Amino acid sequence: MVTRRRKQHPPCPLAYSDSQWPTSADGSLLPLLSLGLEGSANKLGVGLILHTPPASFAASSSSSEDPAAVTILSNIRHTYVTPPGEGFLPSDTARHHKRWIGEVVEKALKEGGKTMRDVDVVCYTKGPGMGAPLQTVALVARTLALMYDKPIVGVNHCVGHIETGRVITASRSPIVLYVSGGNTQVIAYSQQRYRIFGETLDIAVGNCLDRFARIIGLSNDPSPGANIEKEAKSGRRLLPLPYATKGMDISLGGILALTEAYTRDPRFRPVNPLKKPGASAAPSGPTSKVNGKTGEAMVPEEERRRRAAGEGPQAALQDIGIAATEKREESEGVEVPPPEEGEEDIITPADLCFSLQETVFAMLVEITERAMAHVGGKEVLIVGGVGSNKRLQEMMGIMAGERGGGVFATDERFCIDNGIMIAHAGLLAFRMGYRTPLAEATCTQRFRTDEVLVNWRT
């Protein structure tokens, strides 16, 4: 059971026009450059973002929208990828971040054509997230701030997603569906807070998808959720699963349990008969542990640690894009015929992925529509790693269109954890005069979205 903490917050009248910009000798406003460090889970991201002030604040002082021009200079990411059927441990993920963060920061600065001396503020993810990876990134942020005498700002991971989604899609005041590996929330802005209207009562949507991907042995590269989305395109049967909406909240634990139970059904076939046989399972030695769910050999603990420390197979540093208008190639789904009468009654992994997606996403659409009806909203913004799922965007778009509205979403460059979202949200707070004292530049695994004072919005 999730307990919502309710606090009394003092009113704050600040708006965008109260931003604190540095000035040159002739009194003109100077741009601000932010370095953002994100590492709350297995994605390690560093980004550089520039906020350029308008020629005159007076011309935009009455606007509730940010008058500054936002320019993304670099957006670099490195992902800790574990073997199929296995998740990522906090300790191994922290080793990965420790090994790669120097190179990621260096590449971000190089791609942006800047040095640390050009940076005005260092921003980092304060929480929520996994403890050990958060600590690693916070330590690096404090070190950079001390070495180069820069102010530091701790950023709420969830607010980073929201603010970056708003600036990339130019959505003014949407209902926000925040769906990721650790969070599932329906959010609306009111009185300088992002108010949570509904959320998961147990596990997050991304966690549900990731765990099922491990159950059926899907690859973790580029992500379990992306591979479930791909597999679901071949699904032919919509299997009955619990539809667990509870008011504005949802529950996913039972859905995951029943979907796993289907893998023990006599009708289940581990290999999709419509697909060509894939690679064989990893060979197992006499001392190898076997994954009890997939039946495949598990990577020994020492090998996992070596991989996390940078030895063995590794993904390359990934420049995930700068311009928000860049077009990415999208793989089109193959049209799969429905089951024919008299066909053998079997259940494939693709059927389970299809059924899981359709059921869970329908629940998300329902609670989002209720929030829209309550506030009279017309726009929906989907953020978080699961937000890059095209099927979720399609279902949400149908609902919003029927209400005379629309849906806003980005691709994997900005939906999935990245450094730009931390740099942007941190710089918004920095412009309002916020600084994190060095002694308080720590991290926390519990940091709710509605705890943050969003005083850069009116």
C-alpha positions in Angstrom: 0.0 0.0 0.0 1.5 3.4 -1.0 1.1 6.1 1.6 0.9 9.6 0.3 2.6 12.2 2.4 0.8 15.4 2.7 2.7 18.6 3.7 1.8 22.2 4.1 3.8 24.3 1.7 4.2 28.1 1.9 2.8 30.0 -1.1 5.4 31.3 -3.5 4.5 34.1 -6.0 7.6 33.7 -8.2 7.2 33.3 -11.9 9.5 33.0 -14.9 10.0 36.7 -15.0 11.7 36.6 -11.6 14.6 34.5 -13.0 18.0 35.6 -11.9 20.3 36.1 -14.9 24.0 37.1 -14.7 24.8 40.4 -16.5 27.7 41.7 -18.4 29.5 45.0 -17.9 27.1 46.8 -20.2 24.1 45.4 -18.3 23.0 42.8 -20.9 21.8 39.4 -19.7 24.1 36.5 -20.2 23.2 32.9 -21.1 23.5 30.1 -18.5 25.1 26.7 -19.2 24.2 23.6 -17.1 25.9 20.2 -16.9 23.4 17.5 -15.9 24.4 14.1 -14.5 21.8 11.2 -14.4 22.4 7.8 -13.0 19.4 6.7 -10.9 19.3 3.2 -12.6 21.2 1.4 -15.3 21.3 4.4 -17.7 24.3 6.8 -17.1 23.6 10.1 -18.9 25.4 13.4 -19.1 24.1 16.4 -21.0 24.9 20.1 -21.6 22.0 22.6 -22.1 22.1 26.3 -22.6 19.4 28.8 -21.6 19.6 32.1 -23.5 17.7 35.0 -22.0 15.3 37.1 -24.2 16.3 40.5 -25.4 13.9 42.0 -23.0 12.2 40.5 -20.0 9.6 43.2 -20.1 8.2 41.9 -23.3 7.5 38.5 -21.7 7.0 39.4 -18.0 3.3 38.6 -18.2 3.7 35.2 -19.7 3.5 32.0 -17.7 5.8 30.3 -20.3 9.6 30.3 -20.1 10.8 33.2 -22.3 14.4 31.8 -22.5 15.6 30.0 -25.6 16.7 26.4 -24.8 19.6 24.8 -26.7 20.8 21.2 -26.2 24.5 21.1 -26.8 25.2 17.4 -26.1 23.3 14.4 -24.9 25.5 11.3 -24.1 24.5 8.0 -22.5 26.0 4.7 -21.6 23.8 1.8 -20.5 24.7 -1.1 -18.2 23.3 -4.2 -20.1 23.0 -7.5 -18.2 22.6 -11.0 -19.8 19.1 -12.1 -20.9 16.9 -13.3 -18.0 18.8 -11.3 -15.4 18.3 -7.9 -13.9 20.9 -5.4 -12.7 22.0 -5.3 -9.1 22.6 -1.8 -7.4 26.2 -2.7 -6.6 27.0 -3.8 -10.1 25.2 -0.8 -11.6 27.3 1.5 -9.3 30.5 -0.2 -10.5 29.4 0.5 -14.1 28.7 4.2 -13.4 32.1 4.5 -11.6 33.9 3.0 -14.5 32.2 5.1 -17.3 31.2 8.4 -15.8 34.6 10.1 -16.5 34.4 9.2 -20.2 30.8 10.2 -20.5 31.4 13.6 -18.9 34.4 14.1 -21.1 32.5 13.2 -24.3 29.6 15.4 -23.4 31.9 18.4 -22.9 33.7 17.7 -26.1 30.6 17.3 -28.2 29.2 20.5 -26.8 32.4 22.4 -27.5 32.7 23.5 -23.8 35.0 22.9 -20.8 34.1 22.7 -17.1 35.1 26.4 -16.8 32.3 27.4 -19.1 29.7 25.6 -17.0 27.6 27.8 -14.7 26.0 25.1 -12.6 26.4 21.3 -12.0 23.1 19.5 -11.7 22.6 15.9 -10.6 19.9 13.4 -9.8 19.1 13.6 -6.1 16.4 10.9 -6.3 14.4 8.8 -6.5 16.3 5.8 -7.7 18.6 3.0 -6.7 20.8 3.9 -3.8 24.3 2.9 -4.9 24.1 4.3 -8.4 22.7 7.6 -7.0 25.5 7.8 -4.6 28.1 7.4 -7.3 26.7 10.2 -9.4 26.2 12.5 -6.4 29.9 12.0 -5.5 31.1 12.9 -9.0 28.8 16.0 -9.0 30.2 17.2 -5.7 33.7 16.6 -6.9 33.2 18.6 -10.0 31.6 21.4 -8.1 34.5 21.6 -5.7 37.2 21.2 -8.3 35.9 24.0 -10.5 34.2 26.1 -7.8 30.7 25.7 -9.3 27.3 25.8 -7.6 25.4 22.5 -7.4 21.7 21.7 -7.7 20.1 18.4 -6.8 17.2 17.5 -9.1 14.1 15.4 -8.6 14.3 12.7 -11.3 10.5 12.8 -12.0 10.4 16.6 -12.4 13.3 16.3 -14.8 11.3 14.0 -17.0 8.3 16.4 -17.0 10.1 19.6 -17.7 12.1 18.1 -20.5 9.0 16.6 -22.0 7.3 20.0 -21.9 10.1 21.9 -23.6 10.8 19.2 -26.3 7.1 18.9 -27.3 6.1 22.5 -26.5 3.1 21.3 -24.5 1.8 24.2 -22.4 -0.1 22.6 -19.5 -0.8 19.0 -20.1 -1.9 16.1 -17.9 1.2 14.1 -17.4 1.5 10.3 -17.5 4.8 9.4 -16.0 5.7 5.7 -16.7 9.1 4.3 -16.1 10.9 1.4 -14.4 10.4 2.8 -10.9 7.4 5.1 -11.2 3.9 5.2 -12.5 2.0 8.4 -11.9 -0.8 10.5 -13.4 0.1 14.2 -12.7 -1.3 17.6 -13.1 0.2 21.0 -12.3 -1.5 23.3 -9.8 -0.2 26.1 -7.6 3.5 25.5 -8.1 3.4 21.8 -7.5 3.0 18.7 -9.7 0.1 17.1 -8.0 -0.2 13.3 -8.2 -3.8 12.3 -9.1 -3.1 8.5 -9.4 -0.3 6.0 -9.2 0.6 2.4 -8.9 -0.1 0.7 -5.6 2.7 -1.9 -5.9 5.1 -2.1 -8.8 5.7 0.3 -11.6 4.8 -0.4 -15.3 8.4 -0.5 -16.4 9.3 -2.9 -13.6 6.4 -5.1 -14.6 7.5 -5.2 -18.2 11.2 -5.7 -17.3 10.4 -8.6 -15.0 8.2 -10.4 -17.5 10.9 -9.9 -20.2 13.3 -11.7 -17.8 10.8 -14.5 -17.2 10.6 -15.3 -20.9 14.3 -14.7 -21.5 14.2 -11.6 -23.7 17.4 -9.6 -24.3 18.1 -6.6 -22.1 19.7 -4.8 -25.1 18.6 -2.1 -25.8 16.0 -2.6 -23.0 13.6 -5.3 -21.9 10.6 -3.0 -22.6 11.7 -2.3 -26.1 12.0 -6.0 -26.8 8.5 -6.7 -25.3 7.1 -4.0 -27.6 8.8 -5.7 -30.6 7.6 -9.2 -29.6 4.1 -8.0 -29.0 3.7 -7.0 -32.7 3.6 -10.8 -33.5 1.0 -11.6 -30.9 -2.2 -13.3 -32.2 -4.3 -13.9 -29.1 -5.5 -11.5 -26.4 -5.4 -13.6 -23.3 -7.6 -12.7 -20.2 -5.7 -10.9 -17.5 -6.8 -9.0 -14.4 -7.9 -5.4 -15.1 -6.9 -3.8 -11.8 -7.9 -0.1 -11.7 -8.8 1.1 -8.2 -10.2 4.6 -8.5 -7.3 6.7 -9.8 -4.7 4.1 -8.9 -3.7 0.8 -10.5 -2.2 -2.5 -9.3 0.2 -4.6 -11.5 1.4 -7.3 -9.2 -1.5 -9.7 -9.9 -1.2 -9.1 -13.7 2.4 -10.0 -13.7 1.8 -13.1 -11.6 -0.9 -14.4 -13.9 1.1 -13.6 -17.0 3.9 -15.7 -15.5 1.5 -18.5 -14.7 0.6 -18.7 -18.5 4.3 -19.8 -19.1 3.5 -22.9 -17.0 0.3 -23.7 -19.0 0.5 -26.9 -21.1 -0.4 -24.8 -24.1 2.6 -22.6 -23.8 5.4 -22.8 -26.4 8.6 -21.0 -25.5 9.4 -20.4 -29.2 7.0 -18.6 -31.5 6.1 -21.0 -34.3 5.8 -18.1 -36.8 9.4 -17.2 -36.3 12.6 -18.9 -37.4 14.5 -20.6 -34.6 16.9 -18.2 -32.8 20.2 -18.7 -31.2 20.5 -21.6 -28.7 20.7 -21.1 -25.0 24.0 -20.2 -23.4 26.1 -23.2 -22.6 26.3 -24.2 -19.0 29.3 -25.7 -17.2 29.4 -27.9 -14.2 29.5 -25.0 -11.8 27.1 -22.7 -13.7 23.9 -21.6 -12.0 20.7 -22.0 -14.1 18.0 -19.3 -14.3 15.0 -21.0 -12.8 12.6 -19.1 -15.1 14.4 -19.4 -18.4 16.4 -22.6 -17.9 19.5 -20.8 -19.3 22.9 -20.6 -17.7 23.4 -17.5 -15.6 26.6 -15.4 -15.8 28.7 -16.0 -12.6 28.9 -13.2 -10.1 32.6 -12.5 -10.8 31.9 -12.2 -14.5 29.0 -9.8 -13.8 31.4 -7.6 -11.7 34.0 -7.7 -14.4 31.5 -6.6 -17.0 30.2 -3.8 -14.7 33.8 -2.6 -14.2 34.3 -2.3 -18.0 35.8 -5.6 -19.0 34.3 -8.0 -21.6 31.3 -7.1 -23.9 30.2 -3.5 -23.5 27.9 -1.1 -25.3 29.6 1.9 -26.8 29.1 5.4 -25.6 25.9 6.6 -27.2 25.3 10.1 -28.6 21.6 10.0 -28.3 20.9 13.2 -30.3 20.7 16.9 -29.9 17.9 18.4 -32.1 14.5 17.6 -30.9 13.2 17.7 -34.5 15.5 15.0 -35.7 13.6 12.1 -37.3 14.4 8.6 -36.2 13.8 5.5 -38.3 11.0 3.4 -36.9 10.6 -0.3 -37.6 7.1 -1.1 -38.8 5.3 -4.0 -37.3 4.6 -7.1 -39.4 0.9 -7.8 -40.0 0.2 -11.1 -38.3 -2.9 -13.1 -39.3 -5.3 -13.9 -36.4 -5.7 -17.6 -35.3 -7.7 -19.6 -37.8 -10.6 -21.9 -36.9 -9.3 -25.4 -36.1 -5.7 -24.2 -35.5 -3.8 -25.7 -32.6 -4.6 -23.9 -29.4 -1.1 -22.7 -28.2 0.2 -19.7 -26.3 3.4 -18.0 -27.5 5.7 -15.5 -25.8 4.4 -13.0 -28.4 0.8 -13.6 -27.3 1.8 -12.9 -23.7 3.7 -9.7 -24.5 0.7 -8.5 -26.6 -1.8 -9.3 -23.9 0.3 -7.7 -21.2 0.8 -4.5 -23.1 -2.9 -4.2 -24.2 -4.2 -4.8 -20.7 -1.8 -2.6 -18.8 -1.9 0.3 -21.3 -5.7 0.3 -21.3 -5.6 0.8 -17.5 -3.2 3.7 -17.9 -5.4 5.3 -20.6 -8.4 5.0 -18.3 -7.0 6.7 -15.3 -5.4 9.4 -17.5 -8.8 10.1 -19.0 -10.3 10.5 -15.6 -7.7 13.1 -14.7 -8.4 15.0 -17.9 -12.1 15.0 -17.2 -11.5 16.3 -13.7 -9.3 19.3 -14.6 -10.9 19.9 -18.1 -7.6 19.2 -19.8 -7.2 18.5 -23.5 -3.5 17.6 -23.7 -1.6 14.5 -22.5 2.2 14.4 -22.1 3.7 10.9 -21.8 7.2 10.9 -20.1 9.5 8.2 -18.7 11.2 5.2 -20.4 7.9 3.4 -21.1 6.6 6.5 -22.7 8.6 5.8 -25.9 6.4 2.7 -26.5 4.5 3.4 -29.8 1.5 1.3 -28.9 1.0 3.3 -25.6 1.2 6.5 -27.6 -1.3 5.2 -30.1 -3.8 4.1 -27.5 -3.5 7.4 -25.6 -3.8 9.4 -28.9 -7.1 7.6 -29.7 -8.5 8.6 -26.3 -7.3 12.2 -26.4 -8.6 12.6 -29.9 -12.1 11.4 -28.9 -12.0 14.2 -26.3 -10.9 16.8 -28.8 -7.4 16.9 -27.6 -4.0 15.4 -28.5 -1.0 13.5 -27.1 2.5 14.7 -26.7 5.5 12.3 -26.5 9.1 12.0 -27.5 11.3 9.1 -28.7 13.9 7.1 -26.8 16.4 10.0 -26.7 14.3 12.0 -24.2 11.9 9.5 -22.8 14.6 7.2 -21.5 16.8 8.5 -18.6 19.3 11.1 -19.9 21.5 13.9 -18.6 19.6 16.7 -20.5 16.5 16.3 -18.3 18.5 16.8 -15.2 20.5 19.8 -16.7 17.3 21.5 -17.8 15.2 21.1 -14.6 18.2 22.0 -12.5 18.8 25.1 -14.5 15.2 26.2 -14.2 15.6 26.0 -10.4 19.0 27.7 -10.5 17.5 30.6 -12.4 15.0 31.1 -9.5 17.9 31.4 -7.0 17.9 27.8 -5.8 21.2 26.2 -4.7 21.9 22.9 -3.0 24.4 23.5 -0.1 27.3 21.2 -0.5 26.6 19.5 2.9 23.1 18.7 1.6 24.2 17.5 -1.9 23.3 13.9 -1.0 20.8 11.5 -2.6 17.6 9.7 -1.5 15.7 6.8 -2.8 12.4 8.3 -1.9 11.7 11.7 -3.3 8.1 12.2 -4.4 7.2 14.4 -7.4 4.8 16.6 -5.3 7.6 17.5 -2.8 9.3 19.9 -5.3 8.4 23.6 -5.3 8.0 24.4 -9.0 8.4 28.1 -8.6 9.5 28.6 -12.2 5.9 28.2 -13.3 3.0 30.5 -12.3 
